[in-house]
């Protein structure tokens, strides 16, 4: 009998699961769904299941990937590929050339697009950012926001600002509240 074990220590596995949980939470919140609403859309009786996944204490069963993608209104292929980074980094590394759980000597760069959002207004970055990880994008974007605030080009009084980081296919990877 085969038991699927990752060759990562348990701290790394838990860290990846927590990242995956943040990814799921960001998608849910970007769609304006509560945990109860998402639970209803995916056909589970317990919203606590959503809470557990978002906390990194479990994974979406593979036979439910399409249901989740439909409920979150995202492309199933992109959704599963992103989940694989967190759930099965060794397979992800074989298929896509990067292992987000370990530093790589030459990480495969990916293009990310960033939207600055305030209410209904969206400022899109048409070029995007090339980075080896979502953490790199996150750090670069926050540094740019700090610079905009210092230069007074980002009016904090204009409303509630947030940032959306999307992959090249447009899938929301992370949402950052700038409050």
Biotite code that builds the C-alpha atoms (Angstrom):
import biotite.structure as struc

atoms = struc.array([
    struc.Atom([0.000, 0.000, 0.000], chain_id="A", res_id=1, res_name="UNK", atom_name="CA", element="C"),
    struc.Atom([1.297, 3.436, -0.937], chain_id="A", res_id=2, res_name="UNK", atom_name="CA", element="C"),
    struc.Atom([1.025, 6.273, 1.531], chain_id="A", res_id=3, res_name="UNK", atom_name="CA", element="C"),
    struc.Atom([1.598, 9.646, -0.075], chain_id="A", res_id=4, res_name="UNK", atom_name="CA", element="C"),
    struc.Atom([4.338, 11.321, 1.951], chain_id="A", res_id=5, res_name="UNK", atom_name="CA", element="C"),
    struc.Atom([6.100, 14.512, 1.027], chain_id="A", res_id=6, res_name="UNK", atom_name="CA", element="C"),
    struc.Atom([9.802, 14.571, 1.815], chain_id="A", res_id=7, res_name="UNK", atom_name="CA", element="C"),
    struc.Atom([9.535, 17.852, 3.561], chain_id="A", res_id=8, res_name="UNK", atom_name="CA", element="C"),
    struc.Atom([9.737, 18.209, 7.301], chain_id="A", res_id=9, res_name="UNK", atom_name="CA", element="C"),
    struc.Atom([6.436, 18.744, 9.071], chain_id="A", res_id=10, res_name="UNK", atom_name="CA", element="C"),
    struc.Atom([7.129, 22.471, 9.652], chain_id="A", res_id=11, res_name="UNK", atom_name="CA", element="C"),
    struc.Atom([7.557, 22.973, 5.895], chain_id="A", res_id=12, res_name="UNK", atom_name="CA", element="C"),
    struc.Atom([4.404, 20.987, 5.139], chain_id="A", res_id=13, res_name="UNK", atom_name="CA", element="C"),
    struc.Atom([2.418, 22.984, 7.697], chain_id="A", res_id=14, res_name="UNK", atom_name="CA", element="C"),
    struc.Atom([3.810, 26.245, 6.323], chain_id="A", res_id=15, res_name="UNK", atom_name="CA", element="C"),
    struc.Atom([2.736, 25.300, 2.809], chain_id="A", res_id=16, res_name="UNK", atom_name="CA", element="C"),
    struc.Atom([-0.715, 24.258, 4.047], chain_id="A", res_id=17, res_name="UNK", atom_name="CA", element="C"),
    struc.Atom([-1.127, 27.610, 5.817], chain_id="A", res_id=18, res_name="UNK", atom_name="CA", element="C"),
    struc.Atom([-0.112, 29.406, 2.592], chain_id="A", res_id=19, res_name="UNK", atom_name="CA", element="C"),
    struc.Atom([-2.654, 27.303, 0.721], chain_id="A", res_id=20, res_name="UNK", atom_name="CA", element="C"),
    struc.Atom([-5.264, 28.238, 3.303], chain_id="A", res_id=21, res_name="UNK", atom_name="CA", element="C"),
    struc.Atom([-4.505, 31.938, 2.807], chain_id="A", res_id=22, res_name="UNK", atom_name="CA", element="C"),
    struc.Atom([-4.851, 31.427, -0.945], chain_id="A", res_id=23, res_name="UNK", atom_name="CA", element="C"),
    struc.Atom([-8.312, 29.870, -0.446], chain_id="A", res_id=24, res_name="UNK", atom_name="CA", element="C"),
    struc.Atom([-9.385, 32.579, 2.002], chain_id="A", res_id=25, res_name="UNK", atom_name="CA", element="C"),
    struc.Atom([-8.238, 35.345, -0.369], chain_id="A", res_id=26, res_name="UNK", atom_name="CA", element="C"),
    struc.Atom([-10.214, 33.788, -3.229], chain_id="A", res_id=27, res_name="UNK", atom_name="CA", element="C"),
    struc.Atom([-13.326, 33.412, -1.062], chain_id="A", res_id=28, res_name="UNK", atom_name="CA", element="C"),
    struc.Atom([-13.121, 36.963, 0.261], chain_id="A", res_id=29, res_name="UNK", atom_name="CA", element="C"),
    struc.Atom([-12.448, 38.376, -3.215], chain_id="A", res_id=30, res_name="UNK", atom_name="CA", element="C"),
    struc.Atom([-15.738, 36.805, -4.309], chain_id="A", res_id=31, res_name="UNK", atom_name="CA", element="C"),
    struc.Atom([-17.536, 38.325, -1.323], chain_id="A", res_id=32, res_name="UNK", atom_name="CA", element="C"),
    struc.Atom([-18.456, 34.925, 0.121], chain_id="A", res_id=33, res_name="UNK", atom_name="CA", element="C"),
    struc.Atom([-18.735, 33.984, 3.768], chain_id="A", res_id=34, res_name="UNK", atom_name="CA", element="C"),
    struc.Atom([-17.496, 30.582, 4.884], chain_id="A", res_id=35, res_name="UNK", atom_name="CA", element="C"),
    struc.Atom([-21.130, 29.463, 5.225], chain_id="A", res_id=36, res_name="UNK", atom_name="CA", element="C"),
    struc.Atom([-21.952, 30.614, 1.697], chain_id="A", res_id=37, res_name="UNK", atom_name="CA", element="C"),
    struc.Atom([-18.949, 28.802, 0.232], chain_id="A", res_id=38, res_name="UNK", atom_name="CA", element="C"),
    struc.Atom([-19.809, 25.654, 2.197], chain_id="A", res_id=39, res_name="UNK", atom_name="CA", element="C"),
    struc.Atom([-23.292, 25.757, 0.699], chain_id="A", res_id=40, res_name="UNK", atom_name="CA", element="C"),
    struc.Atom([-21.931, 26.275, -2.842], chain_id="A", res_id=41, res_name="UNK", atom_name="CA", element="C"),
    struc.Atom([-19.547, 23.311, -2.590], chain_id="A", res_id=42, res_name="UNK", atom_name="CA", element="C"),
    struc.Atom([-22.181, 21.112, -1.001], chain_id="A", res_id=43, res_name="UNK", atom_name="CA", element="C"),
    struc.Atom([-20.824, 20.584, 2.496], chain_id="A", res_id=44, res_name="UNK", atom_name="CA", element="C"),
    struc.Atom([-22.985, 20.854, 5.583], chain_id="A", res_id=45, res_name="UNK", atom_name="CA", element="C"),
    struc.Atom([-20.281, 22.331, 7.774], chain_id="A", res_id=46, res_name="UNK", atom_name="CA", element="C"),
    struc.Atom([-18.743, 25.761, 7.268], chain_id="A", res_id=47, res_name="UNK", atom_name="CA", element="C"),
    struc.Atom([-16.117, 24.690, 9.810], chain_id="A", res_id=48, res_name="UNK", atom_name="CA", element="C"),
    struc.Atom([-14.607, 22.560, 7.020], chain_id="A", res_id=49, res_name="UNK", atom_name="CA", element="C"),
    struc.Atom([-13.863, 25.807, 5.152], chain_id="A", res_id=50, res_name="UNK", atom_name="CA", element="C"),
    struc.Atom([-12.376, 27.291, 8.319], chain_id="A", res_id=51, res_name="UNK", atom_name="CA", element="C"),
    struc.Atom([-10.118, 24.262, 8.808], chain_id="A", res_id=52, res_name="UNK", atom_name="CA", element="C"),
    struc.Atom([-8.830, 24.428, 5.221], chain_id="A", res_id=53, res_name="UNK", atom_name="CA", element="C"),
    struc.Atom([-8.208, 28.164, 5.463], chain_id="A", res_id=54, res_name="UNK", atom_name="CA", element="C"),
    struc.Atom([-6.220, 27.545, 8.659], chain_id="A", res_id=55, res_name="UNK", atom_name="CA", element="C"),
    struc.Atom([-4.068, 24.991, 6.832], chain_id="A", res_id=56, res_name="UNK", atom_name="CA", element="C"),
    struc.Atom([-5.468, 21.967, 8.674], chain_id="A", res_id=57, res_name="UNK", atom_name="CA", element="C"),
    struc.Atom([-6.463, 19.877, 5.695], chain_id="A", res_id=58, res_name="UNK", atom_name="CA", element="C"),
    struc.Atom([-6.726, 19.840, 1.946], chain_id="A", res_id=59, res_name="UNK", atom_name="CA", element="C"),
    struc.Atom([-9.462, 19.871, -0.627], chain_id="A", res_id=60, res_name="UNK", atom_name="CA", element="C"),
    struc.Atom([-10.225, 16.332, -1.785], chain_id="A", res_id=61, res_name="UNK", atom_name="CA", element="C"),
    struc.Atom([-9.138, 16.002, -5.445], chain_id="A", res_id=62, res_name="UNK", atom_name="CA", element="C"),
    struc.Atom([-12.583, 14.836, -6.539], chain_id="A", res_id=63, res_name="UNK", atom_name="CA", element="C"),
    struc.Atom([-13.935, 18.235, -5.353], chain_id="A", res_id=64, res_name="UNK", atom_name="CA", element="C"),
    struc.Atom([-11.463, 20.516, -7.192], chain_id="A", res_id=65, res_name="UNK", atom_name="CA", element="C"),
    struc.Atom([-13.890, 21.413, -10.007], chain_id="A", res_id=66, res_name="UNK", atom_name="CA", element="C"),
    struc.Atom([-16.731, 22.097, -7.576], chain_id="A", res_id=67, res_name="UNK", atom_name="CA", element="C"),
    struc.Atom([-14.498, 24.474, -5.628], chain_id="A", res_id=68, res_name="UNK", atom_name="CA", element="C"),
    struc.Atom([-13.218, 26.187, -8.781], chain_id="A", res_id=69, res_name="UNK", atom_name="CA", element="C"),
    struc.Atom([-16.794, 26.701, -9.985], chain_id="A", res_id=70, res_name="UNK", atom_name="CA", element="C"),
    struc.Atom([-17.908, 28.036, -6.597], chain_id="A", res_id=71, res_name="UNK", atom_name="CA", element="C"),
    struc.Atom([-14.984, 30.479, -6.519], chain_id="A", res_id=72, res_name="UNK", atom_name="CA", element="C"),
    struc.Atom([-15.482, 31.373, -10.210], chain_id="A", res_id=73, res_name="UNK", atom_name="CA", element="C"),
    struc.Atom([-11.910, 30.555, -11.240], chain_id="A", res_id=74, res_name="UNK", atom_name="CA", element="C"),
    struc.Atom([-10.390, 28.412, -13.964], chain_id="A", res_id=75, res_name="UNK", atom_name="CA", element="C"),
    struc.Atom([-10.138, 24.827, -12.666], chain_id="A", res_id=76, res_name="UNK", atom_name="CA", element="C"),
    struc.Atom([-6.727, 24.160, -14.235], chain_id="A", res_id=77, res_name="UNK", atom_name="CA", element="C"),
    struc.Atom([-5.147, 27.291, -12.731], chain_id="A", res_id=78, res_name="UNK", atom_name="CA", element="C"),
    struc.Atom([-6.838, 26.598, -9.402], chain_id="A", res_id=79, res_name="UNK", atom_name="CA", element="C"),
    struc.Atom([-5.497, 23.034, -9.189], chain_id="A", res_id=80, res_name="UNK", atom_name="CA", element="C"),
    struc.Atom([-2.033, 24.075, -10.364], chain_id="A", res_id=81, res_name="UNK", atom_name="CA", element="C"),
    struc.Atom([-1.884, 26.669, -7.610], chain_id="A", res_id=82, res_name="UNK", atom_name="CA", element="C"),
    struc.Atom([-3.166, 24.203, -4.996], chain_id="A", res_id=83, res_name="UNK", atom_name="CA", element="C"),
    struc.Atom([-0.508, 21.727, -6.106], chain_id="A", res_id=84, res_name="UNK", atom_name="CA", element="C"),
    struc.Atom([2.177, 24.241, -5.066], chain_id="A", res_id=85, res_name="UNK", atom_name="CA", element="C"),
    struc.Atom([0.882, 23.931, -1.505], chain_id="A", res_id=86, res_name="UNK", atom_name="CA", element="C"),
    struc.Atom([-0.423, 20.354, -1.393], chain_id="A", res_id=87, res_name="UNK", atom_name="CA", element="C"),
    struc.Atom([2.160, 18.505, -3.457], chain_id="A", res_id=88, res_name="UNK", atom_name="CA", element="C"),
    struc.Atom([5.282, 20.636, -3.985], chain_id="A", res_id=89, res_name="UNK", atom_name="CA", element="C"),
    struc.Atom([7.425, 17.734, -5.195], chain_id="A", res_id=90, res_name="UNK", atom_name="CA", element="C"),
    struc.Atom([5.057, 16.959, -8.073], chain_id="A", res_id=91, res_name="UNK", atom_name="CA", element="C"),
    struc.Atom([4.703, 20.681, -8.739], chain_id="A", res_id=92, res_name="UNK", atom_name="CA", element="C"),
    struc.Atom([8.496, 20.903, -8.984], chain_id="A", res_id=93, res_name="UNK", atom_name="CA", element="C"),
    struc.Atom([8.651, 18.035, -11.487], chain_id="A", res_id=94, res_name="UNK", atom_name="CA", element="C"),
    struc.Atom([5.882, 19.493, -13.643], chain_id="A", res_id=95, res_name="UNK", atom_name="CA", element="C"),
    struc.Atom([6.625, 23.199, -13.444], chain_id="A", res_id=96, res_name="UNK", atom_name="CA", element="C"),
    struc.Atom([10.246, 23.487, -12.366], chain_id="A", res_id=97, res_name="UNK", atom_name="CA", element="C"),
    struc.Atom([9.926, 25.244, -9.043], chain_id="A", res_id=98, res_name="UNK", atom_name="CA", element="C"),
    struc.Atom([9.363, 24.082, -5.527], chain_id="A", res_id=99, res_name="UNK", atom_name="CA", element="C"),
    struc.Atom([7.846, 26.948, -3.527], chain_id="A", res_id=100, res_name="UNK", atom_name="CA", element="C"),
    struc.Atom([8.677, 25.218, -0.271], chain_id="A", res_id=101, res_name="UNK", atom_name="CA", element="C"),
    struc.Atom([12.435, 25.281, -0.798], chain_id="A", res_id=102, res_name="UNK", atom_name="CA", element="C"),
    struc.Atom([14.872, 27.875, -2.039], chain_id="A", res_id=103, res_name="UNK", atom_name="CA", element="C"),
    struc.Atom([15.945, 27.164, -5.592], chain_id="A", res_id=104, res_name="UNK", atom_name="CA", element="C"),
    struc.Atom([19.306, 28.070, -7.064], chain_id="A", res_id=105, res_name="UNK", atom_name="CA", element="C"),
    struc.Atom([17.607, 29.447, -10.155], chain_id="A", res_id=106, res_name="UNK", atom_name="CA", element="C"),
    struc.Atom([13.861, 29.781, -9.590], chain_id="A", res_id=107, res_name="UNK", atom_name="CA", element="C"),
    struc.Atom([11.594, 29.791, -12.590], chain_id="A", res_id=108, res_name="UNK", atom_name="CA", element="C"),
    struc.Atom([10.271, 33.309, -12.989], chain_id="A", res_id=109, res_name="UNK", atom_name="CA", element="C"),
    struc.Atom([6.558, 33.783, -13.394], chain_id="A", res_id=110, res_name="UNK", atom_name="CA", element="C"),
    struc.Atom([4.628, 36.886, -14.395], chain_id="A", res_id=111, res_name="UNK", atom_name="CA", element="C"),
    struc.Atom([2.199, 38.326, -11.887], chain_id="A", res_id=112, res_name="UNK", atom_name="CA", element="C"),
    struc.Atom([-0.210, 41.204, -12.469], chain_id="A", res_id=113, res_name="UNK", atom_name="CA", element="C"),
    struc.Atom([-1.152, 43.656, -9.780], chain_id="A", res_id=114, res_name="UNK", atom_name="CA", element="C"),
    struc.Atom([-4.349, 45.659, -9.398], chain_id="A", res_id=115, res_name="UNK", atom_name="CA", element="C"),
    struc.Atom([-4.727, 48.524, -6.945], chain_id="A", res_id=116, res_name="UNK", atom_name="CA", element="C"),
    struc.Atom([-8.397, 48.641, -5.912], chain_id="A", res_id=117, res_name="UNK", atom_name="CA", element="C"),
    struc.Atom([-10.426, 51.326, -4.146], chain_id="A", res_id=118, res_name="UNK", atom_name="CA", element="C"),
    struc.Atom([-14.167, 50.680, -4.177], chain_id="A", res_id=119, res_name="UNK", atom_name="CA", element="C"),
    struc.Atom([-15.202, 50.279, -7.810], chain_id="A", res_id=120, res_name="UNK", atom_name="CA", element="C"),
    struc.Atom([-12.017, 51.923, -9.101], chain_id="A", res_id=121, res_name="UNK", atom_name="CA", element="C"),
    struc.Atom([-9.281, 49.586, -10.299], chain_id="A", res_id=122, res_name="UNK", atom_name="CA", element="C"),
    struc.Atom([-5.800, 50.655, -11.342], chain_id="A", res_id=123, res_name="UNK", atom_name="CA", element="C"),
    struc.Atom([-4.239, 47.847, -13.349], chain_id="A", res_id=124, res_name="UNK", atom_name="CA", element="C"),
    struc.Atom([-0.534, 47.322, -13.889], chain_id="A", res_id=125, res_name="UNK", atom_name="CA", element="C"),
    struc.Atom([-0.390, 46.438, -17.609], chain_id="A", res_id=126, res_name="UNK", atom_name="CA", element="C"),
    struc.Atom([3.171, 45.103, -17.469], chain_id="A", res_id=127, res_name="UNK", atom_name="CA", element="C"),
    struc.Atom([3.166, 43.106, -14.263], chain_id="A", res_id=128, res_name="UNK", atom_name="CA", element="C"),
    struc.Atom([6.062, 41.774, -12.222], chain_id="A", res_id=129, res_name="UNK", atom_name="CA", element="C"),
    struc.Atom([8.337, 38.820, -12.895], chain_id="A", res_id=130, res_name="UNK", atom_name="CA", element="C"),
    struc.Atom([9.247, 36.942, -9.740], chain_id="A", res_id=131, res_name="UNK", atom_name="CA", element="C"),
    struc.Atom([10.271, 33.524, -8.537], chain_id="A", res_id=132, res_name="UNK", atom_name="CA", element="C"),
    struc.Atom([7.675, 33.432, -5.767], chain_id="A", res_id=133, res_name="UNK", atom_name="CA", element="C"),
    struc.Atom([4.530, 35.097, -4.529], chain_id="A", res_id=134, res_name="UNK", atom_name="CA", element="C"),
    struc.Atom([6.483, 36.302, -1.480], chain_id="A", res_id=135, res_name="UNK", atom_name="CA", element="C"),
    struc.Atom([8.844, 38.234, -3.779], chain_id="A", res_id=136, res_name="UNK", atom_name="CA", element="C"),
    struc.Atom([5.874, 39.912, -5.473], chain_id="A", res_id=137, res_name="UNK", atom_name="CA", element="C"),
    struc.Atom([4.290, 40.685, -2.113], chain_id="A", res_id=138, res_name="UNK", atom_name="CA", element="C"),
    struc.Atom([7.480, 42.335, -0.818], chain_id="A", res_id=139, res_name="UNK", atom_name="CA", element="C"),
    struc.Atom([8.045, 44.302, -4.032], chain_id="A", res_id=140, res_name="UNK", atom_name="CA", element="C"),
    struc.Atom([4.466, 45.569, -4.124], chain_id="A", res_id=141, res_name="UNK", atom_name="CA", element="C"),
    struc.Atom([4.466, 46.649, -0.478], chain_id="A", res_id=142, res_name="UNK", atom_name="CA", element="C"),
    struc.Atom([7.738, 48.523, -1.052], chain_id="A", res_id=143, res_name="UNK", atom_name="CA", element="C"),
    struc.Atom([6.174, 50.284, -4.058], chain_id="A", res_id=144, res_name="UNK", atom_name="CA", element="C"),
    struc.Atom([3.075, 51.189, -2.007], chain_id="A", res_id=145, res_name="UNK", atom_name="CA", element="C"),
    struc.Atom([5.265, 52.636, 0.759], chain_id="A", res_id=146, res_name="UNK", atom_name="CA", element="C"),
    struc.Atom([7.039, 54.739, -1.856], chain_id="A", res_id=147, res_name="UNK", atom_name="CA", element="C"),
    struc.Atom([3.712, 55.953, -3.288], chain_id="A", res_id=148, res_name="UNK", atom_name="CA", element="C"),
    struc.Atom([2.560, 56.927, 0.197], chain_id="A", res_id=149, res_name="UNK", atom_name="CA", element="C"),
    struc.Atom([5.854, 58.729, 0.914], chain_id="A", res_id=150, res_name="UNK", atom_name="CA", element="C"),
    struc.Atom([5.576, 60.637, -2.368], chain_id="A", res_id=151, res_name="UNK", atom_name="CA", element="C"),
    struc.Atom([1.892, 61.347, -1.527], chain_id="A", res_id=152, res_name="UNK", atom_name="CA", element="C"),
    struc.Atom([0.799, 59.752, -4.802], chain_id="A", res_id=153, res_name="UNK", atom_name="CA", element="C"),
    struc.Atom([-1.514, 57.341, -2.978], chain_id="A", res_id=154, res_name="UNK", atom_name="CA", element="C"),
    struc.Atom([-4.240, 59.258, -1.190], chain_id="A", res_id=155, res_name="UNK", atom_name="CA", element="C"),
    struc.Atom([-5.073, 57.272, 1.936], chain_id="A", res_id=156, res_name="UNK", atom_name="CA", element="C"),
    struc.Atom([-8.063, 59.556, 2.530], chain_id="A", res_id=157, res_name="UNK", atom_name="CA", element="C"),
    struc.Atom([-9.626, 58.657, -0.848], chain_id="A", res_id=158, res_name="UNK", atom_name="CA", element="C"),
    struc.Atom([-11.034, 55.395, 0.468], chain_id="A", res_id=159, res_name="UNK", atom_name="CA", element="C"),
    struc.Atom([-10.209, 51.831, 1.371], chain_id="A", res_id=160, res_name="UNK", atom_name="CA", element="C"),
    struc.Atom([-7.360, 50.526, -0.813], chain_id="A", res_id=161, res_name="UNK", atom_name="CA", element="C"),
    struc.Atom([-6.419, 46.924, -1.447], chain_id="A", res_id=162, res_name="UNK", atom_name="CA", element="C"),
    struc.Atom([-4.067, 45.078, -3.783], chain_id="A", res_id=163, res_name="UNK", atom_name="CA", element="C"),
    struc.Atom([-4.863, 42.040, -5.897], chain_id="A", res_id=164, res_name="UNK", atom_name="CA", element="C"),
    struc.Atom([-1.986, 39.893, -7.121], chain_id="A", res_id=165, res_name="UNK", atom_name="CA", element="C"),
    struc.Atom([-2.992, 37.691, -10.057], chain_id="A", res_id=166, res_name="UNK", atom_name="CA", element="C"),
    struc.Atom([-1.100, 35.066, -12.033], chain_id="A", res_id=167, res_name="UNK", atom_name="CA", element="C"),
    struc.Atom([-0.646, 35.351, -15.792], chain_id="A", res_id=168, res_name="UNK", atom_name="CA", element="C"),
    struc.Atom([-4.016, 33.626, -16.324], chain_id="A", res_id=169, res_name="UNK", atom_name="CA", element="C"),
    struc.Atom([-5.786, 36.175, -14.154], chain_id="A", res_id=170, res_name="UNK", atom_name="CA", element="C"),
    struc.Atom([-6.348, 33.882, -11.161], chain_id="A", res_id=171, res_name="UNK", atom_name="CA", element="C"),
    struc.Atom([-6.306, 35.810, -7.888], chain_id="A", res_id=172, res_name="UNK", atom_name="CA", element="C"),
    struc.Atom([-3.291, 34.601, -5.939], chain_id="A", res_id=173, res_name="UNK", atom_name="CA", element="C"),
    struc.Atom([-3.380, 37.015, -3.017], chain_id="A", res_id=174, res_name="UNK", atom_name="CA", element="C"),
    struc.Atom([-5.381, 40.001, -1.803], chain_id="A", res_id=175, res_name="UNK", atom_name="CA", element="C"),
    struc.Atom([-3.733, 42.540, 0.500], chain_id="A", res_id=176, res_name="UNK", atom_name="CA", element="C"),
    struc.Atom([-5.701, 45.034, 2.562], chain_id="A", res_id=177, res_name="UNK", atom_name="CA", element="C"),
    struc.Atom([-3.868, 48.373, 2.809], chain_id="A", res_id=178, res_name="UNK", atom_name="CA", element="C"),
    struc.Atom([-5.900, 49.755, 5.717], chain_id="A", res_id=179, res_name="UNK", atom_name="CA", element="C"),
])
